[in-house]
């Protein structure tokens, strides 16, 4: 059963920014585990102009190659897979991995990815409604012997999966708009925005929306993991890449510490090469842990 929850400070490695090298995936997952990362993540972009891996298949491969590190979809684009199918996929991967799955879900932010595949095209409001329905379906199938559901976007008639999960599988949402943030606070186990898309100040304001919605729903906001996706590059390029955290180990640690102290207690980092992933684990994470231990 996943141990990543609440306000525990942790670190993940999101794989995929490096050059396409599927033969290295299992070795990279094992190395992330050996380096002490808590989470190994893969993003979900299938319709692209550059080589990618299908997320769920690749994440299963990574889970089979490791023993301790948890694995996460960061995050699944909802239109790609029916939520009832996702529920069964998640039950299977969580069971086969010994309870190491964190299920990341999102509405799907890049419409062209889905329209190109002939999949559902939704307005922003419809996206949030569909995500809410998907959460009901996934958790219903995990809990109940059979589920019937009639929504605006999905329909089930006596659906069932066996076996059902023996424990709670955490669901983190990658959400940004006010309605989606409130849905996150009411229903999700975690929230995972990307700081490549917004400033830390903007993320803090969104976090307040999530936590206020949790309180209004009678939930303990401290049970929600507030995570953040970042991109890290060692060195001082001129000009610095937009939205990336750059510099030496101490400068990067200072930036990451500020993120943690702002309330994002779990940090998922993406790197352009394996060397940066190594250096972050060896040089940066200990500095952040030391700075935030108080």
C-alpha atoms as an extended CHARMM CRD file, in Angstrom:
* protein
*
       294  EXT
         1         1  UNK       CA              0.0000000000        0.0000000000        0.0000000000  PROA      1               0.0000000000
         2         2  UNK       CA              1.3290000000        3.4240000000       -0.9420000000  PROA      2               0.0000000000
         3         3  UNK       CA              3.1720000000        5.2550000000        1.8170000000  PROA      3               0.0000000000
         4         4  UNK       CA              3.1110000000        8.5860000000       -0.0310000000  PROA      4               0.0000000000
         5         5  UNK       CA              0.4250000000       10.6180000000        1.6540000000  PROA      5               0.0000000000
         6         6  UNK       CA             -0.1940000000       13.7580000000        3.6690000000  PROA      6               0.0000000000
         7         7  UNK       CA              2.6790000000       16.0420000000        4.5790000000  PROA      7               0.0000000000
         8         8  UNK       CA              5.5810000000       13.6340000000        4.2810000000  PROA      8               0.0000000000
         9         9  UNK       CA              8.4570000000       15.2850000000        2.3590000000  PROA      9               0.0000000000
        10        10  UNK       CA              9.3950000000       13.1440000000       -0.6220000000  PROA      10              0.0000000000
        11        11  UNK       CA             10.9760000000       13.2380000000       -4.0530000000  PROA      11              0.0000000000
        12        12  UNK       CA             10.0870000000       11.7020000000       -7.3770000000  PROA      12              0.0000000000
        13        13  UNK       CA             11.8680000000       11.3400000000      -10.6880000000  PROA      13              0.0000000000
        14        14  UNK       CA              9.7280000000       11.9230000000      -13.7670000000  PROA      14              0.0000000000
        15        15  UNK       CA             11.1410000000       10.0510000000      -16.7290000000  PROA      15              0.0000000000
        16        16  UNK       CA             10.8230000000       11.1610000000      -20.3290000000  PROA      16              0.0000000000
        17        17  UNK       CA             12.6050000000       14.4750000000      -20.8890000000  PROA      17              0.0000000000
        18        18  UNK       CA             15.8490000000       12.6830000000      -21.7280000000  PROA      18              0.0000000000
        19        19  UNK       CA             16.4760000000       11.4170000000      -25.2810000000  PROA      19              0.0000000000
        20        20  UNK       CA             14.2180000000        8.4970000000      -26.2380000000  PROA      20              0.0000000000
        21        21  UNK       CA             15.8940000000        5.2860000000      -25.0300000000  PROA      21              0.0000000000
        22        22  UNK       CA             13.3470000000        2.5470000000      -24.2080000000  PROA      22              0.0000000000
        23        23  UNK       CA             16.0850000000       -0.0460000000      -23.6620000000  PROA      23              0.0000000000
        24        24  UNK       CA             17.2490000000        2.0060000000      -20.6610000000  PROA      24              0.0000000000
        25        25  UNK       CA             13.8610000000        2.3270000000      -18.9640000000  PROA      25              0.0000000000
        26        26  UNK       CA             14.2080000000       -0.6140000000      -16.5580000000  PROA      26              0.0000000000
        27        27  UNK       CA             17.7880000000        0.3170000000      -15.6550000000  PROA      27              0.0000000000
        28        28  UNK       CA             16.7910000000        3.9440000000      -15.0840000000  PROA      28              0.0000000000
        29        29  UNK       CA             13.9300000000        2.8840000000      -12.8030000000  PROA      29              0.0000000000
        30        30  UNK       CA             16.2620000000        0.6270000000      -10.8130000000  PROA      30              0.0000000000
        31        31  UNK       CA             18.8140000000        3.4210000000      -10.5590000000  PROA      31              0.0000000000
        32        32  UNK       CA             16.1840000000        5.8890000000       -9.3380000000  PROA      32              0.0000000000
        33        33  UNK       CA             15.2640000000        3.3690000000       -6.6610000000  PROA      33              0.0000000000
        34        34  UNK       CA             18.9100000000        2.8950000000       -5.6520000000  PROA      34              0.0000000000
        35        35  UNK       CA             19.3770000000        6.6690000000       -5.4330000000  PROA      35              0.0000000000
        36        36  UNK       CA             16.5570000000        6.8810000000       -2.8860000000  PROA      36              0.0000000000
        37        37  UNK       CA             13.8100000000        8.4790000000       -4.9400000000  PROA      37              0.0000000000
        38        38  UNK       CA             10.3630000000        7.7490000000       -3.5350000000  PROA      38              0.0000000000
        39        39  UNK       CA              8.4740000000        7.8010000000       -6.8280000000  PROA      39              0.0000000000
        40        40  UNK       CA              9.1250000000        7.0010000000      -10.4920000000  PROA      40              0.0000000000
        41        41  UNK       CA              6.7770000000        8.7870000000      -12.8870000000  PROA      41              0.0000000000
        42        42  UNK       CA              5.8660000000        8.7880000000      -16.5520000000  PROA      42              0.0000000000
        43        43  UNK       CA              3.8160000000       11.4200000000      -18.3820000000  PROA      43              0.0000000000
        44        44  UNK       CA              1.0410000000       10.5850000000      -20.8450000000  PROA      44              0.0000000000
        45        45  UNK       CA              1.3510000000       12.1520000000      -24.2780000000  PROA      45              0.0000000000
        46        46  UNK       CA              0.6050000000        9.6590000000      -27.0420000000  PROA      46              0.0000000000
        47        47  UNK       CA             -0.0610000000       11.8820000000      -30.0580000000  PROA      47              0.0000000000
        48        48  UNK       CA              3.2620000000       13.6700000000      -30.5260000000  PROA      48              0.0000000000
        49        49  UNK       CA              5.7940000000       14.3890000000      -33.2240000000  PROA      49              0.0000000000
        50        50  UNK       CA              8.6410000000       12.7800000000      -31.2980000000  PROA      50              0.0000000000
        51        51  UNK       CA              9.1360000000        9.2090000000      -30.0390000000  PROA      51              0.0000000000
        52        52  UNK       CA              7.3460000000        8.2720000000      -26.8190000000  PROA      52              0.0000000000
        53        53  UNK       CA              6.2910000000        5.1910000000      -24.8710000000  PROA      53              0.0000000000
        54        54  UNK       CA              2.7020000000        4.2920000000      -24.0130000000  PROA      54              0.0000000000
        55        55  UNK       CA              2.5610000000        5.2710000000      -20.3730000000  PROA      55              0.0000000000
        56        56  UNK       CA              0.7980000000        2.3590000000      -18.7150000000  PROA      56              0.0000000000
        57        57  UNK       CA              2.7720000000       -0.3290000000      -20.5360000000  PROA      57              0.0000000000
        58        58  UNK       CA              6.0540000000        1.4050000000      -19.7620000000  PROA      58              0.0000000000
        59        59  UNK       CA              5.1420000000        2.0150000000      -16.1110000000  PROA      59              0.0000000000
        60        60  UNK       CA              4.3390000000       -1.6820000000      -15.6940000000  PROA      60              0.0000000000
        61        61  UNK       CA              7.7770000000       -2.5040000000      -17.1290000000  PROA      61              0.0000000000
        62        62  UNK       CA              9.4020000000       -0.1120000000      -14.6310000000  PROA      62              0.0000000000
        63        63  UNK       CA              7.4260000000       -1.5360000000      -11.7020000000  PROA      63              0.0000000000
        64        64  UNK       CA              8.4600000000       -5.0880000000      -12.6060000000  PROA      64              0.0000000000
        65        65  UNK       CA             12.1150000000       -4.0240000000      -12.6180000000  PROA      65              0.0000000000
        66        66  UNK       CA             11.9920000000       -2.5210000000       -9.1010000000  PROA      66              0.0000000000
        67        67  UNK       CA             11.0510000000       -3.5370000000       -5.5690000000  PROA      67              0.0000000000
        68        68  UNK       CA             10.5510000000       -0.4630000000       -3.3680000000  PROA      68              0.0000000000
        69        69  UNK       CA             10.0330000000        2.7010000000       -5.3800000000  PROA      69              0.0000000000
        70        70  UNK       CA              6.4240000000        3.6970000000       -6.0160000000  PROA      70              0.0000000000
        71        71  UNK       CA              5.2130000000        4.3460000000       -9.5520000000  PROA      71              0.0000000000
        72        72  UNK       CA              2.8760000000        7.0250000000      -10.8620000000  PROA      72              0.0000000000
        73        73  UNK       CA              1.1380000000        8.1810000000      -14.0200000000  PROA      73              0.0000000000
        74        74  UNK       CA              1.9500000000       11.8900000000      -14.1250000000  PROA      74              0.0000000000
        75        75  UNK       CA             -0.8050000000       12.2450000000      -15.2610000000  PROA      75              0.0000000000
        76        76  UNK       CA             -3.1200000000       10.1380000000      -17.4220000000  PROA      76              0.0000000000
        77        77  UNK       CA             -5.0870000000       12.1610000000      -19.9660000000  PROA      77              0.0000000000
        78        78  UNK       CA             -8.6870000000       11.1610000000      -19.2620000000  PROA      78              0.0000000000
        79        79  UNK       CA             -9.9150000000       10.9400000000      -22.9050000000  PROA      79              0.0000000000
        80        80  UNK       CA             -7.3420000000        8.2850000000      -23.7990000000  PROA      80              0.0000000000
        81        81  UNK       CA             -8.9040000000        5.5460000000      -21.6230000000  PROA      81              0.0000000000
        82        82  UNK       CA            -12.4070000000        4.8610000000      -20.3440000000  PROA      82              0.0000000000
        83        83  UNK       CA            -12.4120000000        5.2530000000      -16.5290000000  PROA      83              0.0000000000
        84        84  UNK       CA            -13.7940000000        1.7320000000      -15.9750000000  PROA      84              0.0000000000
        85        85  UNK       CA            -10.8690000000        0.3110000000      -17.9430000000  PROA      85              0.0000000000
        86        86  UNK       CA             -8.4890000000        2.5680000000      -16.0030000000  PROA      86              0.0000000000
        87        87  UNK       CA             -9.9370000000        1.2190000000      -12.7530000000  PROA      87              0.0000000000
        88        88  UNK       CA             -9.0900000000       -2.3470000000      -13.7550000000  PROA      88              0.0000000000
        89        89  UNK       CA             -5.6730000000       -1.3770000000      -15.1030000000  PROA      89              0.0000000000
        90        90  UNK       CA             -4.8720000000        0.3550000000      -11.8150000000  PROA      90              0.0000000000
        91        91  UNK       CA             -6.0630000000       -2.5710000000       -9.6980000000  PROA      91              0.0000000000
        92        92  UNK       CA             -3.8470000000       -4.9270000000      -11.6770000000  PROA      92              0.0000000000
        93        93  UNK       CA             -0.7050000000       -2.7990000000      -11.6240000000  PROA      93              0.0000000000
        94        94  UNK       CA             -1.1070000000       -1.9860000000       -7.9400000000  PROA      94              0.0000000000
        95        95  UNK       CA             -1.5550000000       -5.6850000000       -7.1080000000  PROA      95              0.0000000000
        96        96  UNK       CA              1.3550000000       -6.8780000000       -9.2520000000  PROA      96              0.0000000000
        97        97  UNK       CA              3.6570000000       -4.1890000000       -7.8520000000  PROA      97              0.0000000000
        98        98  UNK       CA              2.8400000000       -4.9860000000       -4.2280000000  PROA      98              0.0000000000
        99        99  UNK       CA              0.7690000000       -1.8390000000       -3.6350000000  PROA      99              0.0000000000
       100       100  UNK       CA              3.1510000000        0.6990000000       -5.1730000000  PROA      100             0.0000000000
       101       101  UNK       CA              0.8180000000        2.6290000000       -7.4940000000  PROA      101             0.0000000000
       102       102  UNK       CA             -0.1730000000        6.2830000000       -7.2800000000  PROA      102             0.0000000000
       103       103  UNK       CA             -2.8140000000        6.9560000000       -9.9330000000  PROA      103             0.0000000000
       104       104  UNK       CA             -2.3850000000       10.4100000000      -11.4450000000  PROA      104             0.0000000000
       105       105  UNK       CA             -5.3120000000       11.6980000000      -13.5060000000  PROA      105             0.0000000000
       106       106  UNK       CA             -6.0020000000       14.8660000000      -15.4650000000  PROA      106             0.0000000000
       107       107  UNK       CA             -8.6650000000       16.2000000000      -17.7860000000  PROA      107             0.0000000000
       108       108  UNK       CA             -6.2400000000       16.3670000000      -20.7230000000  PROA      108             0.0000000000
       109       109  UNK       CA             -4.8800000000       19.8240000000      -21.2830000000  PROA      109             0.0000000000
       110       110  UNK       CA             -3.9080000000       19.6630000000      -24.9540000000  PROA      110             0.0000000000
       111       111  UNK       CA             -7.0470000000       19.1860000000      -27.0060000000  PROA      111             0.0000000000
       112       112  UNK       CA             -5.2800000000       18.4030000000      -30.2840000000  PROA      112             0.0000000000
       113       113  UNK       CA             -3.8160000000       15.2300000000      -28.7530000000  PROA      113             0.0000000000
       114       114  UNK       CA             -7.2980000000       13.7880000000      -28.3900000000  PROA      114             0.0000000000
       115       115  UNK       CA             -9.0560000000       15.1900000000      -31.4200000000  PROA      115             0.0000000000
       116       116  UNK       CA             -6.3090000000       13.7240000000      -33.6240000000  PROA      116             0.0000000000
       117       117  UNK       CA             -7.1950000000       10.2650000000      -32.2650000000  PROA      117             0.0000000000
       118       118  UNK       CA            -10.9310000000       10.8650000000      -32.7380000000  PROA      118             0.0000000000
       119       119  UNK       CA            -11.4690000000       10.9770000000      -28.9830000000  PROA      119             0.0000000000
       120       120  UNK       CA            -13.7920000000       13.1220000000      -26.8930000000  PROA      120             0.0000000000
       121       121  UNK       CA            -13.4820000000       16.8760000000      -27.3490000000  PROA      121             0.0000000000
       122       122  UNK       CA            -14.8390000000       18.7230000000      -24.3210000000  PROA      122             0.0000000000
       123       123  UNK       CA            -15.2150000000       22.2970000000      -23.1770000000  PROA      123             0.0000000000
       124       124  UNK       CA            -13.3550000000       23.2880000000      -19.9860000000  PROA      124             0.0000000000
       125       125  UNK       CA            -16.5210000000       22.8160000000      -17.9340000000  PROA      125             0.0000000000
       126       126  UNK       CA            -17.2230000000       19.4450000000      -19.5260000000  PROA      126             0.0000000000
       127       127  UNK       CA            -13.6660000000       18.3320000000      -18.7970000000  PROA      127             0.0000000000
       128       128  UNK       CA            -14.0970000000       18.9360000000      -15.0850000000  PROA      128             0.0000000000
       129       129  UNK       CA            -17.5040000000       17.2270000000      -15.0550000000  PROA      129             0.0000000000
       130       130  UNK       CA            -16.0620000000       14.2290000000      -16.8940000000  PROA      130             0.0000000000
       131       131  UNK       CA            -13.1730000000       14.0060000000      -14.4390000000  PROA      131             0.0000000000
       132       132  UNK       CA            -15.6130000000       14.0530000000      -11.5170000000  PROA      132             0.0000000000
       133       133  UNK       CA            -17.6150000000       11.2450000000      -13.1280000000  PROA      133             0.0000000000
       134       134  UNK       CA            -14.4160000000        9.2940000000      -13.7600000000  PROA      134             0.0000000000
       135       135  UNK       CA            -13.4540000000        9.5010000000      -10.0900000000  PROA      135             0.0000000000
       136       136  UNK       CA            -16.8650000000        8.1790000000       -9.0630000000  PROA      136             0.0000000000
       137       137  UNK       CA            -16.5500000000        5.2930000000      -11.5030000000  PROA      137             0.0000000000
       138       138  UNK       CA            -12.9910000000        4.3240000000      -10.5910000000  PROA      138             0.0000000000
       139       139  UNK       CA            -13.5560000000        4.4140000000       -6.8580000000  PROA      139             0.0000000000
       140       140  UNK       CA            -16.9750000000        2.7840000000       -7.1930000000  PROA      140             0.0000000000
       141       141  UNK       CA            -15.4980000000       -0.1750000000       -9.0680000000  PROA      141             0.0000000000
       142       142  UNK       CA            -12.7360000000       -0.4560000000       -6.4840000000  PROA      142             0.0000000000
       143       143  UNK       CA            -15.2580000000       -0.5660000000       -3.6170000000  PROA      143             0.0000000000
       144       144  UNK       CA            -18.5080000000       -2.1040000000       -4.8210000000  PROA      144             0.0000000000
       145       145  UNK       CA            -19.3790000000       -5.5890000000       -6.1590000000  PROA      145             0.0000000000
       146       146  UNK       CA            -21.0890000000       -3.9840000000       -9.1550000000  PROA      146             0.0000000000
       147       147  UNK       CA            -21.6350000000       -0.4350000000      -10.3370000000  PROA      147             0.0000000000
       148       148  UNK       CA            -24.2910000000        1.2050000000      -12.4840000000  PROA      148             0.0000000000
       149       149  UNK       CA            -23.7160000000        4.8090000000      -13.3940000000  PROA      149             0.0000000000
       150       150  UNK       CA            -25.4470000000        7.2660000000      -15.7120000000  PROA      150             0.0000000000
       151       151  UNK       CA            -23.6640000000       10.5500000000      -16.2600000000  PROA      151             0.0000000000
       152       152  UNK       CA            -23.3200000000       13.1250000000      -18.9840000000  PROA      152             0.0000000000
       153       153  UNK       CA            -20.0380000000       11.6030000000      -20.1810000000  PROA      153             0.0000000000
       154       154  UNK       CA            -19.9040000000        7.9830000000      -19.0130000000  PROA      154             0.0000000000
       155       155  UNK       CA            -22.3670000000        5.1430000000      -18.5180000000  PROA      155             0.0000000000
       156       156  UNK       CA            -22.0340000000        1.8120000000      -16.6800000000  PROA      156             0.0000000000
       157       157  UNK       CA            -24.6220000000       -0.9480000000      -16.4090000000  PROA      157             0.0000000000
       158       158  UNK       CA            -23.8240000000       -3.4840000000      -13.7160000000  PROA      158             0.0000000000
       159       159  UNK       CA            -20.0690000000       -3.1690000000      -14.2240000000  PROA      159             0.0000000000
       160       160  UNK       CA            -17.7180000000       -5.0920000000      -11.9600000000  PROA      160             0.0000000000
       161       161  UNK       CA            -14.0440000000       -5.9150000000      -11.6000000000  PROA      161             0.0000000000
       162       162  UNK       CA            -12.5830000000       -8.8250000000       -9.6890000000  PROA      162             0.0000000000
       163       163  UNK       CA            -10.5790000000       -8.8760000000       -7.6030000000  PROA      163             0.0000000000
       164       164  UNK       CA            -11.1260000000       -5.4370000000       -6.1750000000  PROA      164             0.0000000000
       165       165  UNK       CA             -8.1440000000       -3.6510000000       -4.5890000000  PROA      165             0.0000000000
       166       166  UNK       CA             -7.4100000000       -4.8370000000       -1.0520000000  PROA      166             0.0000000000
       167       167  UNK       CA             -6.5000000000       -1.3190000000        0.0630000000  PROA      167             0.0000000000
       168       168  UNK       CA             -6.8890000000        2.3420000000       -0.8560000000  PROA      168             0.0000000000
       169       169  UNK       CA             -5.0550000000        3.3670000000       -4.0450000000  PROA      169             0.0000000000
       170       170  UNK       CA             -4.2110000000        7.0880000000       -3.8990000000  PROA      170             0.0000000000
       171       171  UNK       CA             -5.4170000000        9.3290000000       -6.7160000000  PROA      171             0.0000000000
       172       172  UNK       CA             -3.6240000000       12.5940000000       -7.4530000000  PROA      172             0.0000000000
       173       173  UNK       CA             -5.1230000000       15.1390000000       -9.8310000000  PROA      173             0.0000000000
       174       174  UNK       CA             -3.2240000000       17.4720000000      -12.1310000000  PROA      174             0.0000000000
       175       175  UNK       CA             -5.7030000000       20.3520000000      -12.0600000000  PROA      175             0.0000000000
       176       176  UNK       CA             -5.5790000000       24.1330000000      -12.5450000000  PROA      176             0.0000000000
       177       177  UNK       CA             -8.9490000000       25.8530000000      -13.0320000000  PROA      177             0.0000000000
       178       178  UNK       CA            -11.1090000000       26.8770000000      -10.0580000000  PROA      178             0.0000000000
       179       179  UNK       CA            -13.7310000000       24.1400000000      -10.5760000000  PROA      179             0.0000000000
       180       180  UNK       CA            -11.0600000000       21.4740000000      -11.0210000000  PROA      180             0.0000000000
       181       181  UNK       CA             -9.1980000000       22.6860000000       -7.9340000000  PROA      181             0.0000000000
       182       182  UNK       CA            -12.3580000000       22.4900000000       -5.8540000000  PROA      182             0.0000000000
       183       183  UNK       CA            -13.0060000000       18.9770000000       -7.1720000000  PROA      183             0.0000000000
       184       184  UNK       CA             -9.4550000000       18.0690000000       -6.1280000000  PROA      184             0.0000000000
       185       185  UNK       CA            -10.0080000000       19.3400000000       -2.6110000000  PROA      185             0.0000000000
       186       186  UNK       CA            -13.3060000000       17.4860000000       -2.2570000000  PROA      186             0.0000000000
       187       187  UNK       CA            -12.2250000000       14.1410000000       -3.6540000000  PROA      187             0.0000000000
       188       188  UNK       CA             -8.5180000000       13.5750000000       -4.3600000000  PROA      188             0.0000000000
       189       189  UNK       CA             -5.6670000000       12.2300000000       -2.2570000000  PROA      189             0.0000000000
       190       190  UNK       CA             -3.1550000000       14.5660000000       -3.8680000000  PROA      190             0.0000000000
       191       191  UNK       CA             -2.7160000000       17.5670000000       -6.1400000000  PROA      191             0.0000000000
       192       192  UNK       CA              0.1740000000       17.8060000000       -8.5850000000  PROA      192             0.0000000000
       193       193  UNK       CA              0.5220000000       20.9910000000      -10.6470000000  PROA      193             0.0000000000
       194       194  UNK       CA              3.5150000000       21.6540000000      -12.8800000000  PROA      194             0.0000000000
       195       195  UNK       CA              5.5660000000       24.6960000000      -11.9410000000  PROA      195             0.0000000000
       196       196  UNK       CA              6.6060000000       24.9360000000      -15.5750000000  PROA      196             0.0000000000
       197       197  UNK       CA              3.0810000000       26.2380000000      -16.2200000000  PROA      197             0.0000000000
       198       198  UNK       CA              2.6780000000       28.6840000000      -13.3400000000  PROA      198             0.0000000000
       199       199  UNK       CA              4.6800000000       30.6100000000      -10.7770000000  PROA      199             0.0000000000
       200       200  UNK       CA              5.1100000000       29.4590000000       -7.1970000000  PROA      200             0.0000000000
       201       201  UNK       CA              2.9030000000       32.3360000000       -6.0110000000  PROA      201             0.0000000000
       202       202  UNK       CA              0.1530000000       31.2300000000       -8.4000000000  PROA      202             0.0000000000
       203       203  UNK       CA              0.5370000000       27.6400000000       -7.2100000000  PROA      203             0.0000000000
       204       204  UNK       CA              0.2370000000       28.7250000000       -3.5640000000  PROA      204             0.0000000000
       205       205  UNK       CA             -3.0160000000       30.5640000000       -4.3140000000  PROA      205             0.0000000000
       206       206  UNK       CA             -4.3600000000       27.4710000000       -6.1130000000  PROA      206             0.0000000000
       207       207  UNK       CA             -3.2980000000       25.3070000000       -3.1790000000  PROA      207             0.0000000000
       208       208  UNK       CA             -5.4130000000       27.4970000000       -0.8950000000  PROA      208             0.0000000000
       209       209  UNK       CA             -8.4080000000       26.7870000000       -3.1490000000  PROA      209             0.0000000000
       210       210  UNK       CA             -7.7640000000       23.0450000000       -2.9140000000  PROA      210             0.0000000000
       211       211  UNK       CA             -7.4040000000       23.0560000000        0.8630000000  PROA      211             0.0000000000
       212       212  UNK       CA            -10.4150000000       25.3310000000        1.4290000000  PROA      212             0.0000000000
       213       213  UNK       CA            -12.5370000000       22.9760000000       -0.6730000000  PROA      213             0.0000000000
       214       214  UNK       CA            -11.3010000000       20.0710000000        1.4300000000  PROA      214             0.0000000000
       215       215  UNK       CA            -12.3120000000       21.8490000000        4.6260000000  PROA      215             0.0000000000
       216       216  UNK       CA            -15.7190000000       22.7170000000        3.2020000000  PROA      216             0.0000000000
       217       217  UNK       CA            -16.2380000000       19.0330000000        2.3770000000  PROA      217             0.0000000000
       218       218  UNK       CA            -15.3930000000       18.0480000000        5.9590000000  PROA      218             0.0000000000
       219       219  UNK       CA            -11.9820000000       16.6300000000        5.0530000000  PROA      219             0.0000000000
       220       220  UNK       CA             -8.6900000000       17.0930000000        6.9030000000  PROA      220             0.0000000000
       221       221  UNK       CA             -6.6000000000       19.1470000000        4.4320000000  PROA      221             0.0000000000
       222       222  UNK       CA             -3.4020000000       17.7010000000        5.8850000000  PROA      222             0.0000000000
       223       223  UNK       CA             -4.3600000000       14.3440000000        4.3700000000  PROA      223             0.0000000000
       224       224  UNK       CA             -3.9650000000       15.7940000000        0.8610000000  PROA      224             0.0000000000
       225       225  UNK       CA             -0.4790000000       15.5470000000       -0.6200000000  PROA      225             0.0000000000
       226       226  UNK       CA              0.3680000000       18.7920000000       -2.3790000000  PROA      226             0.0000000000
       227       227  UNK       CA              3.0940000000       17.9410000000       -4.8610000000  PROA      227             0.0000000000
       228       228  UNK       CA              4.8360000000       19.9000000000       -7.6150000000  PROA      228             0.0000000000
       229       229  UNK       CA              6.4040000000       18.9720000000      -10.9280000000  PROA      229             0.0000000000
       230       230  UNK       CA              9.6380000000       20.8190000000      -11.7370000000  PROA      230             0.0000000000
       231       231  UNK       CA             12.3460000000       20.7060000000      -14.3970000000  PROA      231             0.0000000000
       232       232  UNK       CA             15.9340000000       20.8180000000      -13.1140000000  PROA      232             0.0000000000
       233       233  UNK       CA             19.1380000000       21.5130000000      -15.0460000000  PROA      233             0.0000000000
       234       234  UNK       CA             22.5910000000       21.9300000000      -13.5230000000  PROA      234             0.0000000000
       235       235  UNK       CA             24.6370000000       24.8540000000      -14.7970000000  PROA      235             0.0000000000
       236       236  UNK       CA             23.8980000000       28.4710000000      -15.6510000000  PROA      236             0.0000000000
       237       237  UNK       CA             22.8610000000       28.6990000000      -19.2860000000  PROA      237             0.0000000000
       238       238  UNK       CA             22.5560000000       32.1530000000      -20.8180000000  PROA      238             0.0000000000
       239       239  UNK       CA             19.7550000000       32.8930000000      -21.2100000000  PROA      239             0.0000000000
       240       240  UNK       CA             18.2840000000       30.5020000000      -18.6290000000  PROA      240             0.0000000000
       241       241  UNK       CA             15.5530000000       28.2410000000      -19.9880000000  PROA      241             0.0000000000
       242       242  UNK       CA             12.1110000000       29.5390000000      -19.0230000000  PROA      242             0.0000000000
       243       243  UNK       CA             10.4250000000       27.7670000000      -16.1290000000  PROA      243             0.0000000000
       244       244  UNK       CA             13.4460000000       25.5740000000      -15.3340000000  PROA      244             0.0000000000
       245       245  UNK       CA             15.3500000000       25.5020000000      -12.0410000000  PROA      245             0.0000000000
       246       246  UNK       CA             19.0170000000       25.9300000000      -12.8930000000  PROA      246             0.0000000000
       247       247  UNK       CA             22.3680000000       26.5630000000      -11.1990000000  PROA      247             0.0000000000
       248       248  UNK       CA             24.6530000000       24.6650000000       -8.8850000000  PROA      248             0.0000000000
       249       249  UNK       CA             23.5120000000       22.2360000000       -6.2100000000  PROA      249             0.0000000000
       250       250  UNK       CA             23.1350000000       24.8920000000       -3.5100000000  PROA      250             0.0000000000
       251       251  UNK       CA             21.1690000000       27.2740000000       -5.7280000000  PROA      251             0.0000000000
       252       252  UNK       CA             18.8530000000       24.4950000000       -6.8730000000  PROA      252             0.0000000000
       253       253  UNK       CA             18.3920000000       23.2860000000       -3.2940000000  PROA      253             0.0000000000
       254       254  UNK       CA             17.4400000000       26.8100000000       -2.2360000000  PROA      254             0.0000000000
       255       255  UNK       CA             14.7420000000       26.9770000000       -4.9120000000  PROA      255             0.0000000000
       256       256  UNK       CA             13.4080000000       23.5090000000       -4.0770000000  PROA      256             0.0000000000
       257       257  UNK       CA             13.4110000000       24.2980000000       -0.3500000000  PROA      257             0.0000000000
       258       258  UNK       CA             11.2470000000       27.3500000000       -1.0580000000  PROA      258             0.0000000000
       259       259  UNK       CA              8.7780000000       25.0970000000       -2.8970000000  PROA      259             0.0000000000
       260       260  UNK       CA              8.6080000000       22.6500000000        0.0130000000  PROA      260             0.0000000000
       261       261  UNK       CA              8.2320000000       25.4220000000        2.5800000000  PROA      261             0.0000000000
       262       262  UNK       CA              5.4140000000       26.9180000000        0.4990000000  PROA      262             0.0000000000
       263       263  UNK       CA              3.4520000000       23.7410000000        1.2160000000  PROA      263             0.0000000000
       264       264  UNK       CA              4.4230000000       21.4430000000       -1.6480000000  PROA      264             0.0000000000
       265       265  UNK       CA              5.8750000000       18.6420000000        0.3910000000  PROA      265             0.0000000000
       266       266  UNK       CA              6.4280000000       16.2650000000       -2.5100000000  PROA      266             0.0000000000
       267       267  UNK       CA              8.6420000000       17.3080000000       -5.4300000000  PROA      267             0.0000000000
       268       268  UNK       CA              8.7430000000       15.4540000000       -8.7500000000  PROA      268             0.0000000000
       269       269  UNK       CA             11.7580000000       16.4810000000      -10.7950000000  PROA      269             0.0000000000
       270       270  UNK       CA             12.3320000000       15.9980000000      -14.5040000000  PROA      270             0.0000000000
       271       271  UNK       CA             15.8260000000       16.0550000000      -15.9970000000  PROA      271             0.0000000000
       272       272  UNK       CA             17.3810000000       16.2600000000      -19.4480000000  PROA      272             0.0000000000
       273       273  UNK       CA             19.9480000000       13.5410000000      -18.7220000000  PROA      273             0.0000000000
       274       274  UNK       CA             20.7260000000       10.7600000000      -16.2650000000  PROA      274             0.0000000000
       275       275  UNK       CA             23.6810000000       12.6480000000      -14.7920000000  PROA      275             0.0000000000
       276       276  UNK       CA             21.3730000000       15.4150000000      -13.5630000000  PROA      276             0.0000000000
       277       277  UNK       CA             19.0760000000       12.8400000000      -11.9730000000  PROA      277             0.0000000000
       278       278  UNK       CA             22.0850000000       11.4090000000      -10.1140000000  PROA      278             0.0000000000
       279       279  UNK       CA             23.3650000000       14.8000000000       -8.9860000000  PROA      279             0.0000000000
       280       280  UNK       CA             19.9400000000       15.9010000000       -7.7660000000  PROA      280             0.0000000000
       281       281  UNK       CA             19.6280000000       12.8070000000       -5.5660000000  PROA      281             0.0000000000
       282       282  UNK       CA             23.1750000000       12.9570000000       -4.2240000000  PROA      282             0.0000000000
       283       283  UNK       CA             23.7820000000       16.7030000000       -3.9310000000  PROA      283             0.0000000000
       284       284  UNK       CA             20.4120000000       18.4580000000       -3.7330000000  PROA      284             0.0000000000
       285       285  UNK       CA             17.9730000000       16.2300000000       -1.8570000000  PROA      285             0.0000000000
       286       286  UNK       CA             20.1430000000       16.0220000000        1.3080000000  PROA      286             0.0000000000
       287       287  UNK       CA             20.3920000000       19.8330000000        1.4010000000  PROA      287             0.0000000000
       288       288  UNK       CA             16.6230000000       20.1900000000        1.0560000000  PROA      288             0.0000000000
       289       289  UNK       CA             15.9510000000       17.5900000000        3.7230000000  PROA      289             0.0000000000
       290       290  UNK       CA             18.3650000000       19.3260000000        6.0770000000  PROA      290             0.0000000000
       291       291  UNK       CA             16.8180000000       22.7380000000        5.4320000000  PROA      291             0.0000000000
       292       292  UNK       CA             13.2350000000       21.5010000000        5.9050000000  PROA      292             0.0000000000
       293       293  UNK       CA             13.8400000000       19.1770000000        8.8640000000  PROA      293             0.0000000000
       294       294  UNK       CA             12.8270000000       21.9470000000       11.2210000000  PROA      294             0.0000000000
